Amino acid sequence: MGVLQELEEAVGSVATKAGASVVGIGGGWGHGSGVVISDGKVLTNAHNVRGDQVTVVFADGRTATGEVTGTDLDGDLAVVSVDTTGAPPIEWQAGSDAPAVGAAVFALSNRGGRGLRVTFGQVSSVGRGFRGPRGRRIAGSIEHTAPMAHGSSGGPVVDATGRFVALNTNRAGEGFYLALPADAELGQRVEALSKGESPFRPHLGIGIIPGRVARRLRRAVGLPDRDGLLVRVVEEGSPAAAAGLEQGDYIVQVAGAEAGTLEDLYKALEGLQPGATLEVALVRGTEERTATLTLAAPTEA
């Protein structure tokens, strides 16, 4: 048997074994993919869902309305509760090791329910990082070369036996895609989301222009060069607005530590719960001042 014939058979086998577990995530706002992980539960990316409900399209064409059970915006994960009758849960890989560089993988998607796609590629890199929907760095992903159309995020990456090894999440560039390994850690996070245990992510209510760009903007208007984060927008009614932050403020410290990058800000927020306070030092023009924010939970995804 030739290599091409073996590949053809492998793609067909993967489509048969795992294809029925792949669903479309769709609605008026856009399209994505998802995967059935257990009876009544579908896993997708957080950036594929809006609000509490989402349309799920199954491989047989059936459409159902699902309820978003748990969302992790910073981890870009969401679990949807929906009637999965007729759609078997995908089989997870054995063990907890992510695929190694060079491993053959198959990527599956069903963009908004428009039909199953299966492509072939190899793992080209491991331990990669990217920015989630709110700018937080997500580490530990794998990079693969299986071609993916827009709307493929949230679909599974599988091995030659059709077992779930990663979740497609972010396009890294032409010809490359980043996926979250289906390891023990992901399993624990998905289990918590399936129970409705969404992690608390402090909501400050500010839009940020990060370090290097912020410094360049300050220099452009004749202000002193200094590491920090430039406030681009302040949401009305947010903790930042209540603390008196304004557009154009330049945050230089958070909780007593330097704030030169977004990671510095996220690090200061780790472990804080609703009602906790956070002190920030900022520069408004040339005047230095402090503000104390009382943290609140996000009001929407």
Backbone bond lengths (Angstrom), bond angles and torsions (degrees), N, CA, C in turn:
res aa  C-N    CA-C-N  psi(-1)  N-CA   C-N-CA  omega(-1)  CA-C   N-CA-C  phi
1 M - - - 1.464 - - 1.524 109.41 -
2 G 1.334 116.97 130.97 1.445 120.72 -178.85 1.516 112.09 -77.31
3 V 1.356 115.02 164.66 1.468 120.62 -178.45 1.525 111.35 -61.20
4 L 1.342 117.86 -42.76 1.453 120.77 -178.55 1.518 111.27 -63.27
5 Q 1.321 116.71 -40.48 1.454 119.67 179.05 1.524 110.71 -65.67
6 E 1.334 116.80 -39.23 1.461 120.89 177.74 1.523 110.67 -62.35
7 L 1.340 115.75 -41.07 1.463 119.61 179.60 1.524 110.59 -66.20
8 E 1.343 116.53 -42.25 1.461 120.18 178.19 1.527 110.54 -58.57
9 E 1.310 115.99 -44.34 1.457 119.90 -179.44 1.521 111.50 -67.38
10 A 1.335 116.84 -36.20 1.456 120.15 179.37 1.532 110.96 -65.51
11 V 1.342 116.55 -43.50 1.465 120.34 178.70 1.525 110.03 -62.39
12 G 1.326 116.46 -44.17 1.460 120.25 178.82 1.513 112.22 -62.44
13 S 1.325 116.45 -40.81 1.457 121.23 179.75 1.524 111.40 -64.82
14 V 1.333 115.63 -43.52 1.466 120.24 178.74 1.526 110.62 -62.90
15 A 1.330 116.54 -43.36 1.458 120.47 179.38 1.518 111.17 -60.70
16 T 1.327 116.47 -40.14 1.460 120.85 -179.51 1.521 111.41 -69.04
17 K 1.343 116.57 -44.17 1.461 119.72 -173.88 1.527 112.62 -77.16
18 A 1.343 117.05 -41.91 1.465 119.62 -172.79 1.522 114.20 -106.77
19 G 1.355 117.54 -16.04 1.453 120.52 -172.68 1.516 114.38 -59.28
20 A 1.337 117.74 -37.15 1.465 120.53 -177.47 1.523 112.06 -69.91
21 S 1.326 116.95 -14.15 1.466 120.72 179.81 1.524 112.48 -89.15
22 V 1.335 116.39 -8.83 1.470 121.01 -175.83 1.525 108.94 -93.80
23 V 1.322 116.41 131.85 1.463 121.48 -177.03 1.522 110.67 -123.33
24 G 1.318 114.50 163.52 1.447 120.60 173.07 1.511 109.89 -97.39
25 I 1.307 116.53 140.36 1.457 123.03 173.87 1.513 106.32 -110.93
26 G 1.327 117.63 117.11 1.457 117.95 -173.18 1.508 112.99 -146.95
27 G 1.321 114.57 167.25 1.452 122.12 179.59 1.510 108.44 172.00
28 G 1.317 115.62 -175.04 1.450 119.59 -178.40 1.507 114.35 -66.37
29 W 1.346 117.42 -18.77 1.463 121.39 -175.16 1.525 113.11 -92.14
30 G 1.339 118.23 -11.69 1.459 118.57 -178.59 1.511 111.68 155.47
31 H 1.317 116.15 -171.65 1.457 121.07 -174.90 1.524 109.90 -140.18
32 G 1.329 115.21 148.24 1.448 121.15 176.37 1.517 109.08 -155.51
33 S 1.321 115.93 -166.84 1.456 122.14 179.87 1.517 109.57 -127.77
34 G 1.324 115.51 168.53 1.457 121.34 177.69 1.505 109.13 -157.06
35 V 1.333 116.50 177.62 1.460 120.53 -178.40 1.534 109.09 -144.23
36 V 1.326 115.77 135.98 1.458 121.29 177.31 1.521 108.52 -73.06
37 I 1.326 116.53 122.89 1.468 120.46 -176.86 1.524 112.51 -108.55
38 S 1.332 117.21 -19.11 1.460 122.32 176.31 1.516 107.18 -165.04
39 D 1.321 116.82 170.90 1.460 119.31 179.76 1.527 109.75 -59.14
40 G 1.344 115.71 120.80 1.455 120.46 177.20 1.503 115.51 83.30
41 K 1.350 118.70 4.80 1.462 120.77 -176.77 1.531 111.05 -130.99
42 V 1.334 115.72 134.31 1.460 122.84 177.49 1.520 108.29 -124.01
43 L 1.329 116.10 134.48 1.461 122.30 177.38 1.525 109.23 -101.83
44 T 1.327 116.85 136.18 1.458 122.00 175.87 1.523 108.31 -149.26
45 N 1.313 116.97 -172.95 1.466 121.34 175.21 1.513 110.01 -88.89
46 A 1.324 115.61 147.66 1.467 119.98 178.81 1.522 111.32 -61.13
47 H 1.339 117.54 -32.64 1.461 118.53 -178.16 1.530 112.69 -72.70
48 N 1.340 117.25 -4.45 1.462 120.74 177.23 1.524 113.15 -90.44
49 V 1.325 117.95 -8.68 1.461 120.26 -175.63 1.522 110.16 -121.45
50 R 1.333 114.44 150.68 1.456 122.20 175.12 1.523 107.92 -136.96
51 G 1.317 116.87 132.75 1.453 119.95 178.55 1.514 111.74 73.64
52 D 1.340 115.65 -157.11 1.464 121.46 -172.75 1.518 113.70 -97.20
53 Q 1.333 117.72 -12.37 1.452 120.13 -177.38 1.527 110.77 -127.69
54 V 1.339 115.15 154.07 1.453 119.98 179.89 1.528 108.82 -150.72
55 T 1.327 116.54 145.83 1.461 121.29 176.53 1.526 109.78 -82.50
56 V 1.332 116.55 130.01 1.463 122.41 178.75 1.527 108.06 -117.53
57 V 1.340 115.99 127.30 1.467 121.69 179.71 1.532 107.90 -113.88
58 F 1.326 115.83 122.95 1.456 120.50 -175.66 1.530 111.04 -90.96
59 A 1.327 115.18 168.23 1.467 120.80 -174.63 1.524 112.29 -60.71
60 D 1.336 117.57 -28.88 1.468 120.60 -179.67 1.525 112.31 -85.89
61 G 1.343 116.87 5.27 1.458 121.35 178.38 1.512 114.79 93.70
62 R 1.339 117.41 -9.41 1.458 119.99 179.49 1.525 110.38 -66.15
63 T 1.323 116.02 138.91 1.456 122.04 178.80 1.530 109.70 -115.83
64 A 1.326 116.08 136.67 1.458 120.84 178.70 1.525 109.08 -141.58
65 T 1.322 115.14 156.35 1.466 120.71 175.96 1.519 108.79 -96.44
66 G 1.327 116.37 122.65 1.451 121.62 179.83 1.514 112.24 -103.41
67 E 1.318 115.69 156.18 1.453 122.64 176.23 1.530 108.82 -103.79
68 V 1.316 117.10 129.01 1.461 120.77 178.17 1.523 108.18 -72.05
69 T 1.330 116.00 111.55 1.458 121.71 -175.13 1.516 111.91 -82.99
70 G 1.319 117.12 -42.78 1.461 121.82 -178.71 1.510 110.56 -150.60
71 T 1.333 115.66 142.73 1.464 120.74 -178.67 1.519 109.59 -135.01
72 D 1.313 116.08 136.07 1.459 123.26 172.52 1.521 106.90 -123.06
73 L 1.340 116.36 93.72 1.458 120.39 -176.20 1.517 111.92 -62.60
74 D 1.332 117.06 -45.37 1.458 119.29 -176.33 1.523 112.12 -69.91
75 G 1.340 117.46 -25.39 1.456 121.01 175.30 1.508 112.81 -94.10
76 D 1.354 117.38 -4.05 1.461 125.16 179.85 1.517 112.22 55.97
77 L 1.343 115.79 48.90 1.455 121.72 178.11 1.519 110.04 -130.15
78 A 1.320 116.48 146.70 1.460 121.18 174.20 1.518 108.61 -148.89
79 V 1.333 116.15 143.18 1.457 122.10 174.59 1.524 108.15 -115.56
80 V 1.330 115.75 132.16 1.467 122.89 -178.25 1.523 108.50 -113.95
81 S 1.331 115.98 131.62 1.460 121.57 174.09 1.521 108.57 -92.18
82 V 1.336 116.60 125.26 1.465 121.35 -175.81 1.523 108.42 -159.76
83 D 1.319 117.14 155.32 1.460 121.80 176.49 1.532 109.19 -68.60
84 T 1.332 116.62 109.82 1.472 121.41 -176.48 1.526 112.35 -100.18
85 T 1.324 118.11 17.98 1.464 121.48 -179.05 1.528 111.21 -49.87
86 G 1.316 115.76 126.35 1.459 120.95 179.67 1.516 114.29 91.56
87 A 1.330 116.87 -8.84 1.471 120.95 179.52 1.529 108.16 -115.43
88 P 1.325 118.25 107.39 1.469 120.28 -176.15 1.524 111.89 -72.22
89 P 1.340 118.10 146.70 1.465 120.30 173.71 1.521 110.33 -63.13
90 I 1.314 116.41 143.01 1.448 120.15 177.52 1.521 110.11 -71.05
91 E 1.317 117.15 148.84 1.461 121.75 178.17 1.530 109.25 -84.27
92 W 1.331 116.11 125.63 1.463 120.55 179.11 1.519 109.52 -79.52
93 Q 1.328 115.76 153.94 1.457 121.27 176.95 1.520 110.10 -61.84
94 A 1.329 115.98 151.80 1.452 120.86 174.33 1.521 109.08 -79.49
95 G 1.335 117.96 144.31 1.456 121.01 179.65 1.514 111.26 79.31
96 S 1.323 116.10 -168.73 1.465 120.38 -174.06 1.522 113.12 -129.09
97 D 1.329 117.21 9.14 1.459 119.82 -177.71 1.528 111.01 -84.62
98 A 1.329 115.50 136.41 1.457 120.14 175.72 1.530 109.17 -74.10
99 P 1.329 118.08 155.47 1.469 120.11 176.70 1.521 111.00 -57.99
100 A 1.324 116.43 143.83 1.461 121.55 -179.09 1.522 110.21 -88.42
101 V 1.339 115.67 163.05 1.458 120.87 176.29 1.530 109.62 -56.43
102 G 1.316 116.27 132.51 1.447 121.62 -179.31 1.510 114.28 96.34
103 A 1.350 117.52 -13.44 1.458 120.43 -179.14 1.521 110.66 -65.38
104 A 1.326 115.58 137.53 1.462 120.65 176.82 1.523 109.18 -76.27
105 V 1.329 116.63 132.71 1.466 121.39 -179.98 1.527 109.61 -136.30
106 F 1.330 114.68 158.65 1.461 122.31 178.20 1.531 107.47 -126.01
107 A 1.317 116.28 130.46 1.461 121.20 -179.53 1.525 109.26 -105.88
108 L 1.344 115.78 133.53 1.457 121.14 -178.83 1.526 109.71 -120.43
109 S 1.326 115.44 145.69 1.458 120.06 177.50 1.516 109.81 -152.14
110 N 1.323 114.94 163.59 1.464 121.36 176.70 1.526 106.37 -148.52
111 R 1.314 116.39 70.77 1.453 123.28 -170.60 1.529 111.86 -54.69
112 G 1.327 115.25 107.43 1.447 120.51 177.64 1.513 113.72 57.35
113 G 1.331 117.70 22.57 1.459 121.05 -179.57 1.504 114.38 80.76
114 R 1.320 118.00 21.12 1.463 121.23 -176.92 1.521 113.18 -90.10
115 G 1.311 117.15 9.56 1.454 120.30 176.76 1.515 112.73 119.06
116 L 1.323 115.17 150.99 1.461 121.71 -177.64 1.516 111.61 -72.66
117 R 1.341 115.17 136.22 1.466 122.20 170.25 1.519 107.75 -120.90
118 V 1.324 116.23 138.01 1.463 122.21 174.68 1.519 108.14 -131.33
119 T 1.338 116.53 125.14 1.463 121.05 178.38 1.515 109.88 -128.86
120 F 1.323 114.90 160.62 1.462 121.33 -176.03 1.522 110.52 -116.99
121 G 1.329 115.72 144.57 1.463 120.53 175.75 1.516 110.02 -164.52
122 Q 1.329 114.63 -166.05 1.462 121.23 178.21 1.517 109.82 -132.50
123 V 1.313 115.26 154.74 1.463 119.92 173.54 1.524 107.51 -70.93
124 S 1.329 115.46 120.79 1.459 119.97 -176.52 1.518 113.06 -100.98
125 S 1.343 117.43 -17.91 1.461 120.61 179.76 1.524 108.42 -163.78
126 V 1.315 116.18 156.28 1.471 121.39 176.84 1.525 108.85 -131.07
127 G 1.323 115.64 165.04 1.462 120.56 178.81 1.518 113.10 67.74
128 R 1.323 117.35 28.88 1.450 121.17 -179.41 1.526 110.97 -83.94
129 G 1.333 115.60 158.35 1.452 120.91 177.56 1.511 111.43 -127.62
130 F 1.314 116.36 156.76 1.470 121.57 176.76 1.520 108.48 -155.36
131 R 1.315 116.43 169.51 1.451 122.00 -179.33 1.527 110.69 -90.43
132 G 1.334 115.89 132.38 1.448 121.14 176.48 1.513 111.93 -77.15
133 P 1.341 117.54 -175.89 1.468 121.31 -175.97 1.515 114.31 -57.47
134 R 1.343 117.64 -29.20 1.460 119.80 -179.44 1.525 112.62 -106.50
135 G 1.332 116.30 13.94 1.453 119.97 174.24 1.506 115.74 95.16
136 R 1.339 117.70 -5.69 1.457 119.29 -179.71 1.524 110.40 -77.20
137 R 1.322 116.07 141.37 1.458 121.09 -177.80 1.531 110.78 -73.49
138 I 1.327 116.47 130.44 1.459 123.25 175.23 1.518 107.18 -108.21
139 A 1.313 116.66 117.09 1.465 121.28 -174.50 1.526 110.80 -101.53
140 G 1.337 115.20 164.83 1.458 121.42 170.03 1.506 116.29 84.27
141 S 1.336 119.09 13.80 1.462 120.03 -179.37 1.526 111.16 -80.82
142 I 1.328 115.11 163.75 1.460 120.12 172.93 1.523 108.36 -103.18
143 E 1.320 116.06 150.74 1.461 121.81 175.24 1.519 107.77 -109.59
144 H 1.349 116.34 134.27 1.461 118.90 178.90 1.524 110.45 -135.12
145 T 1.319 115.51 167.27 1.464 120.80 -173.12 1.524 113.53 -109.27
146 A 1.329 118.47 8.72 1.463 119.60 177.52 1.529 108.81 -66.01
147 P 1.349 119.35 122.86 1.466 121.20 -176.99 1.526 111.09 -61.34
148 M 1.329 116.26 135.90 1.456 121.17 -176.97 1.519 110.21 -132.90
149 A 1.332 116.71 131.08 1.455 121.73 175.90 1.521 109.77 -80.99
150 H 1.326 116.51 161.96 1.458 120.11 175.00 1.526 109.04 -59.50
151 G 1.332 116.08 140.68 1.450 120.71 -176.98 1.513 113.27 93.21
152 S 1.337 117.39 6.94 1.460 121.57 -178.67 1.524 112.47 -88.37
153 S 1.326 117.62 -15.76 1.460 119.07 -178.70 1.520 109.85 -61.32
154 G 1.319 115.68 141.07 1.455 122.09 -175.57 1.514 113.19 95.35
155 G 1.336 117.07 -10.29 1.458 121.08 176.24 1.525 110.87 -85.91
156 P 1.323 117.43 160.97 1.467 120.09 -176.04 1.522 114.08 -85.98
157 V 1.319 115.29 152.87 1.457 123.86 164.62 1.525 105.80 -105.47
158 V 1.322 117.33 131.58 1.458 120.84 -177.30 1.518 110.36 -127.18
159 D 1.334 114.96 164.38 1.458 119.52 174.43 1.532 109.15 -90.85
160 A 1.325 117.01 -173.84 1.465 121.10 -174.24 1.520 112.57 -66.68
161 T 1.332 117.04 -16.24 1.467 119.99 177.77 1.525 111.64 -94.78
162 G 1.339 117.32 1.95 1.454 120.81 178.94 1.512 114.78 85.28
163 R 1.335 117.26 10.47 1.465 120.19 179.56 1.532 110.63 -83.44
164 F 1.317 115.70 142.87 1.457 124.49 -176.78 1.525 109.70 -71.41
165 V 1.355 117.59 117.91 1.458 121.01 -178.88 1.527 113.06 -117.49
166 A 1.353 118.01 -16.34 1.469 119.65 -179.90 1.529 109.07 -167.23
167 L 1.334 115.64 162.09 1.464 122.02 178.76 1.513 109.13 -115.17
168 N 1.335 117.47 116.79 1.461 120.97 178.29 1.526 110.16 -58.59
169 T 1.328 116.21 131.92 1.460 119.00 -172.51 1.511 113.84 -135.35
170 N 1.329 118.77 -41.09 1.459 119.65 -169.82 1.527 111.17 -146.41
171 R 1.338 116.39 133.28 1.460 120.27 176.47 1.524 109.41 -78.44
172 A 1.328 117.10 123.19 1.461 121.22 -177.16 1.520 112.15 -89.82
173 G 1.302 118.01 -12.60 1.459 122.03 -176.63 1.512 108.67 150.54
174 E 1.316 116.82 179.57 1.459 120.25 -178.79 1.530 110.54 -60.19
175 G 1.332 114.79 117.97 1.460 119.12 175.60 1.512 114.98 88.31
176 F 1.334 118.70 2.01 1.461 120.64 -179.28 1.525 110.05 -133.24
177 Y 1.341 115.95 144.01 1.456 121.33 178.42 1.523 108.14 -136.45
178 L 1.332 115.64 145.32 1.456 121.31 177.61 1.521 109.38 -105.20
179 A 1.324 115.51 139.35 1.461 121.09 -176.77 1.519 110.01 -137.04
180 L 1.329 116.03 145.89 1.461 121.89 178.84 1.523 108.94 -84.33
181 P 1.347 118.71 123.89 1.461 120.74 -178.29 1.528 111.85 -60.35
182 A 1.329 116.76 138.34 1.458 122.14 177.13 1.525 108.96 -84.34
183 D 1.339 115.21 63.28 1.458 121.42 -177.84 1.525 110.55 -98.00
184 A 1.329 116.15 -171.53 1.462 120.45 -177.80 1.519 111.40 -62.91
185 E 1.326 117.36 -37.45 1.460 120.29 179.97 1.524 111.06 -63.27
186 L 1.335 116.74 -45.87 1.458 119.50 178.25 1.525 109.96 -61.99
187 G 1.311 116.65 -40.17 1.455 120.11 178.87 1.518 112.26 -58.70
188 Q 1.334 116.94 -42.07 1.461 120.95 179.09 1.528 111.36 -66.27
189 R 1.330 116.23 -40.81 1.465 120.02 179.60 1.519 110.94 -66.11
190 V 1.320 116.32 -41.72 1.462 120.61 179.77 1.526 110.34 -66.48
191 E 1.325 117.06 -39.05 1.466 120.25 178.44 1.525 111.18 -61.02
192 A 1.333 116.01 -42.37 1.466 119.66 178.96 1.527 110.89 -65.27
193 L 1.331 117.02 -43.42 1.463 120.44 178.97 1.518 111.06 -63.70
194 S 1.330 117.06 -35.00 1.458 121.18 179.38 1.518 111.56 -65.45
195 K 1.326 116.85 -25.03 1.465 121.75 178.10 1.532 111.82 -90.05
196 G 1.338 115.77 1.95 1.455 119.23 -178.17 1.510 113.77 84.67
197 E 1.326 116.63 14.38 1.468 121.31 -177.35 1.529 109.92 -93.78
198 S 1.322 115.79 72.76 1.459 120.12 176.86 1.516 109.65 -71.51
199 P 1.338 118.17 134.15 1.468 119.55 -179.82 1.521 111.01 -66.27
200 F 1.325 116.21 144.61 1.461 119.98 176.91 1.521 109.05 -75.80
201 R 1.315 115.88 124.97 1.460 121.91 176.25 1.519 107.64 -119.78
202 P 1.318 118.34 110.84 1.465 120.61 -177.33 1.519 112.26 -54.59
203 H 1.322 114.56 135.58 1.463 121.04 -178.28 1.521 108.29 -111.30
204 L 1.336 116.06 113.73 1.460 120.64 -178.99 1.517 112.14 -91.31
205 G 1.320 116.75 -29.95 1.457 119.96 -179.41 1.514 114.10 83.11
206 I 1.338 116.21 34.63 1.462 119.95 177.65 1.523 109.89 -131.35
207 G 1.333 114.64 148.08 1.453 121.38 168.72 1.513 108.10 -102.64
208 I 1.324 116.64 135.79 1.466 121.74 -170.06 1.530 111.17 -117.42
209 I 1.312 115.64 137.61 1.459 122.30 165.20 1.529 106.93 -99.43
210 P 1.331 119.04 115.75 1.466 120.74 -171.77 1.522 113.85 -72.52
211 G 1.345 112.72 169.55 1.447 126.85 -173.12 1.509 120.89 -26.72
212 R 1.334 117.37 -74.40 1.461 121.01 -170.37 1.532 111.59 -61.35
213 V 1.333 116.25 -43.76 1.461 119.84 179.33 1.525 110.18 -66.53
214 A 1.326 116.55 -40.67 1.469 120.47 -179.91 1.523 111.20 -62.16
215 R 1.316 116.62 -41.70 1.473 119.61 179.42 1.523 111.04 -63.81
216 R 1.327 115.52 -40.08 1.459 119.71 179.32 1.531 111.21 -64.16
217 L 1.312 116.79 -39.77 1.462 120.33 178.58 1.523 111.35 -66.47
218 R 1.323 116.62 -38.07 1.470 119.15 178.24 1.523 110.95 -65.19
219 R 1.332 115.79 -42.27 1.458 118.56 178.98 1.531 111.01 -63.00
220 A 1.332 115.94 -35.12 1.460 120.34 -176.83 1.529 112.33 -64.55
221 V 1.345 116.67 -27.24 1.471 119.74 179.91 1.533 111.58 -104.87
222 G 1.343 116.42 13.31 1.456 120.23 173.94 1.514 115.80 82.55
223 L 1.339 118.08 15.73 1.462 120.61 178.29 1.526 110.28 -90.52
224 P 1.334 117.20 154.33 1.469 120.48 -177.27 1.529 111.88 -60.38
225 D 1.317 115.46 143.97 1.465 121.68 178.25 1.523 108.54 -74.19
226 R 1.353 116.36 129.27 1.458 119.98 -178.05 1.525 108.70 -162.08
227 D 1.331 116.47 142.71 1.463 120.02 177.71 1.517 110.05 -66.67
228 G 1.321 115.95 139.17 1.450 119.46 178.41 1.511 112.26 171.37
229 L 1.328 115.59 -175.74 1.455 123.55 -178.98 1.525 108.39 -123.37
230 L 1.314 116.82 126.11 1.451 121.78 -176.26 1.529 110.47 -91.38
231 V 1.318 116.90 127.38 1.469 121.75 179.34 1.527 108.58 -77.19
232 R 1.314 115.57 115.93 1.465 121.57 -178.77 1.520 111.77 -87.91
233 V 1.334 116.31 -36.52 1.461 121.10 -178.59 1.524 109.11 -153.49
234 V 1.318 116.45 148.65 1.464 122.97 175.73 1.521 108.05 -122.87
235 E 1.338 116.63 123.18 1.457 120.64 -178.71 1.524 110.71 -73.34
236 E 1.308 114.96 137.32 1.455 120.47 177.59 1.532 109.97 -64.49
237 G 1.334 116.11 133.73 1.452 120.75 179.02 1.512 115.16 79.19
238 S 1.328 118.48 5.75 1.458 122.42 -177.36 1.526 110.87 -87.06
239 P 1.355 117.68 166.86 1.462 120.46 174.87 1.525 112.28 -56.29
240 A 1.336 117.44 -36.93 1.468 119.68 179.34 1.529 110.80 -65.86
241 A 1.341 116.62 -42.14 1.463 119.88 179.00 1.520 110.92 -64.47
242 A 1.351 116.11 -41.27 1.464 119.97 179.51 1.523 111.61 -63.29
243 A 1.341 116.84 -30.61 1.465 121.09 -179.97 1.523 112.45 -84.79
244 G 1.334 117.33 -3.08 1.459 120.71 176.24 1.504 115.87 91.14
245 L 1.343 118.87 11.05 1.462 119.80 177.06 1.523 110.24 -67.92
246 E 1.320 116.12 149.02 1.452 121.73 -177.77 1.523 110.59 -132.98
247 Q 1.319 115.67 157.39 1.461 120.65 173.37 1.526 109.13 -57.25
248 G 1.324 116.60 133.71 1.460 121.51 -179.20 1.509 114.21 97.24
249 D 1.349 117.08 -12.50 1.464 118.96 175.44 1.528 109.65 -63.34
250 Y 1.330 115.38 147.61 1.466 120.94 -176.75 1.522 107.81 -118.37
251 I 1.337 117.31 104.71 1.464 122.38 -177.04 1.524 109.25 -78.89
252 V 1.335 115.56 123.43 1.470 119.72 -177.19 1.527 112.76 -113.62
253 Q 1.325 117.03 -19.76 1.462 120.74 177.03 1.522 109.33 -144.35
254 V 1.338 115.31 146.53 1.460 121.81 174.21 1.517 107.67 -133.12
255 A 1.325 116.30 124.15 1.466 121.82 -178.83 1.529 111.29 53.95
256 G 1.317 116.36 37.05 1.457 121.41 175.71 1.504 115.50 82.98
257 A 1.335 117.66 -1.63 1.473 121.41 -179.48 1.519 109.81 -110.49
258 E 1.331 116.28 153.99 1.456 121.13 179.45 1.531 110.46 -60.58
259 A 1.314 116.43 145.94 1.464 121.87 -178.22 1.521 109.48 -126.69
260 G 1.324 116.43 68.34 1.453 120.54 -179.22 1.515 113.77 -89.96
261 T 1.343 116.89 -16.18 1.462 120.89 -178.53 1.521 109.48 -137.64
262 L 1.337 115.53 164.43 1.463 120.28 175.72 1.522 110.92 -61.07
263 E 1.334 117.22 -34.51 1.458 119.75 179.51 1.526 111.13 -62.86
264 D 1.328 117.53 -34.07 1.465 120.24 176.50 1.530 110.33 -61.99
265 L 1.324 115.83 -41.30 1.459 120.14 179.24 1.523 110.49 -66.12
266 Y 1.334 117.64 -47.20 1.458 120.35 -179.48 1.529 111.70 -62.98
267 K 1.314 117.02 -36.86 1.461 120.50 179.07 1.520 110.58 -62.48
268 A 1.338 116.67 -39.82 1.464 120.50 179.75 1.522 111.88 -67.25
269 L 1.340 116.90 -25.01 1.466 120.85 -177.68 1.522 113.12 -87.22
270 E 1.335 117.40 -14.50 1.460 120.73 -176.06 1.522 111.52 -60.60
271 G 1.335 114.77 131.97 1.458 120.67 175.32 1.520 114.87 83.60
272 L 1.318 118.35 -7.76 1.459 120.75 -179.93 1.526 110.11 -77.66
273 Q 1.328 116.45 145.80 1.451 122.66 -177.09 1.523 110.50 -116.00
274 P 1.341 117.44 165.25 1.471 119.51 178.97 1.522 111.39 -54.39
275 G 1.314 115.04 135.75 1.457 120.49 -179.39 1.516 114.22 94.51
276 A 1.340 117.02 -14.22 1.466 119.76 177.70 1.531 109.66 -69.18
277 T 1.317 115.90 156.98 1.457 120.24 178.68 1.521 110.16 -108.30
278 L 1.313 114.83 151.29 1.458 121.81 -179.01 1.523 108.35 -136.67
279 E 1.324 115.62 122.17 1.462 119.57 -179.77 1.529 110.06 -95.11
280 V 1.323 116.04 131.79 1.455 121.06 177.51 1.522 109.19 -122.64
281 A 1.324 114.93 142.46 1.464 121.01 172.48 1.518 107.16 -103.96
282 L 1.326 116.24 135.20 1.452 119.72 -175.55 1.521 111.02 -141.81
283 V 1.301 114.04 163.95 1.457 121.72 176.23 1.519 107.23 -118.29
284 R 1.329 116.12 126.27 1.465 121.64 176.16 1.520 107.01 -115.17
285 G 1.347 114.92 102.80 1.460 118.98 -170.83 1.517 108.55 73.21
286 T 1.309 116.57 -109.61 1.471 121.41 174.32 1.518 111.22 -116.60
287 E 1.326 117.03 -0.89 1.463 121.31 -177.45 1.523 110.69 -90.24
288 E 1.335 116.62 131.70 1.456 121.18 178.28 1.520 109.41 -96.74
289 R 1.343 115.41 140.42 1.457 120.52 179.77 1.516 109.53 -153.90
290 T 1.319 116.71 171.35 1.464 121.55 177.01 1.525 108.93 -123.05
291 A 1.318 114.89 157.17 1.459 121.28 176.50 1.520 107.98 -143.56
292 T 1.330 116.49 147.81 1.459 122.22 179.42 1.519 109.65 -116.47
293 L 1.340 115.61 119.62 1.460 121.24 -179.22 1.518 109.51 -101.38
294 T 1.328 116.74 137.19 1.459 122.63 172.69 1.514 108.30 -99.95
295 L 1.320 116.83 118.64 1.455 120.93 -168.55 1.531 112.05 -74.41
296 A 1.314 114.08 144.54 1.466 122.10 176.82 1.515 108.06 -130.57
297 A 1.329 116.40 156.61 1.456 120.74 175.70 1.513 109.98 -75.39
298 P 1.357 118.43 153.39 1.465 120.82 176.65 1.514 110.47 -58.61
299 T 1.310 116.89 142.89 1.447 121.75 179.06 1.518 112.08 -92.13
300 E 1.333 116.84 -13.68 1.472 120.53 179.62 1.507 108.53 -154.78
301 A 1.337 116.55 164.74 1.462 121.51 178.68 1.491 110.59 -70.39
